[in-house]
Amino acid sequence: MRADDNFLPKDASNIVAATLRNCRKLLGEAQTRGRGISQAAAWMPTLADDLMALGLPPEMDLDKTMAQYAEQLVQARRTLKAVGIL
């Protein structure tokens, strides 16, 4: 996605960050419910390690980033509707 000219670098990073946030949430829920995950499999890297592995700043606040990205998408949709594209 980052190599695709159809995506701005910031949008690609936001999509990667959103995916990471959702995956970590799902894994956390599965561990909480004990869905057959062994203790060894229950280990998860730190958020900072995941962020660095994905080329994102390790200090990124995922919740804040996603809130900002959601607002950006809402504004973009309003603009596109206003000009008749959506």
C-alpha positions as CSV (number, residue, x, y, z in Angstrom):
1,M,0.0,0.0,0.0
2,R,2.8,2.4,0.8
3,A,4.3,1.8,-2.7
4,D,0.9,2.4,-4.4
5,D,0.6,5.9,-5.8
6,N,-3.1,5.8,-5.2
7,F,-2.5,6.2,-1.4
8,L,-0.9,9.2,0.3
9,P,1.8,8.1,2.7
10,K,-0.2,9.4,5.6
11,D,-3.3,7.5,4.6
12,A,-1.3,4.3,4.1
13,S,0.2,4.7,7.6
14,N,-3.2,5.4,9.1
15,I,-4.7,2.3,7.4
16,V,-1.8,0.2,8.7
17,A,-2.2,1.7,12.2
18,A,-6.0,1.0,12.2
19,T,-5.4,-2.6,11.2
20,L,-2.8,-3.0,13.9
21,R,-5.2,-1.5,16.5
22,N,-8.1,-3.9,15.4
23,C,-5.8,-7.0,15.4
24,R,-4.4,-6.2,18.8
25,K,-8.0,-5.7,20.1
26,L,-9.2,-9.0,18.6
27,L,-6.2,-10.8,20.1
28,G,-6.7,-9.3,23.4
29,E,-10.4,-10.3,23.4
30,A,-9.5,-13.9,22.4
31,Q,-7.0,-14.1,25.3
32,T,-9.5,-12.7,27.8
33,R,-12.1,-15.2,26.7
34,G,-9.5,-18.0,26.7
35,R,-10.3,-19.3,23.3
36,G,-7.9,-22.2,23.4
37,I,-4.8,-20.0,23.4
38,S,-2.0,-21.6,25.3
39,Q,0.2,-19.5,27.6
40,A,3.0,-19.6,25.1
41,A,0.8,-18.4,22.3
42,A,-0.8,-15.8,24.5
43,W,2.4,-13.6,24.4
44,M,2.1,-10.5,22.3
45,P,4.8,-8.0,21.4
46,T,4.6,-4.6,23.0
47,L,2.7,-1.9,21.1
48,A,6.0,0.0,20.5
49,D,7.6,-3.2,19.0
50,D,4.6,-3.7,16.7
51,L,4.6,-0.1,15.6
52,M,8.4,-0.1,14.8
53,A,8.0,-3.4,12.9
54,L,5.4,-1.7,10.7
55,G,7.5,1.4,10.1
56,L,5.4,3.6,12.4
57,P,6.6,5.8,15.2
58,P,6.9,3.7,18.4
59,E,5.4,6.5,20.5
60,M,2.2,6.7,18.3
61,D,-1.0,6.9,20.2
62,L,-3.3,4.6,18.2
63,D,-6.5,5.9,19.7
64,K,-5.7,9.5,19.1
65,T,-4.4,8.8,15.5
66,M,-7.6,6.8,14.7
67,A,-9.8,9.6,16.1
68,Q,-8.0,12.2,13.9
69,Y,-8.2,9.9,10.8
70,A,-11.9,9.3,11.4
71,E,-12.5,13.0,11.5
72,Q,-10.5,13.5,8.3
73,L,-12.6,10.9,6.6
74,V,-15.8,12.5,7.7
75,Q,-14.7,15.8,6.4
76,A,-13.6,14.3,3.1
77,R,-16.9,12.6,2.7
78,R,-18.8,15.9,3.4
79,T,-16.7,17.7,0.8
80,L,-17.2,15.0,-1.8
81,K,-21.0,15.0,-1.2
82,A,-21.0,18.8,-1.4
83,V,-19.5,18.8,-4.9
84,G,-21.7,15.9,-6.0
85,I,-19.1,13.2,-6.3
86,L,-20.8,11.0,-3.6
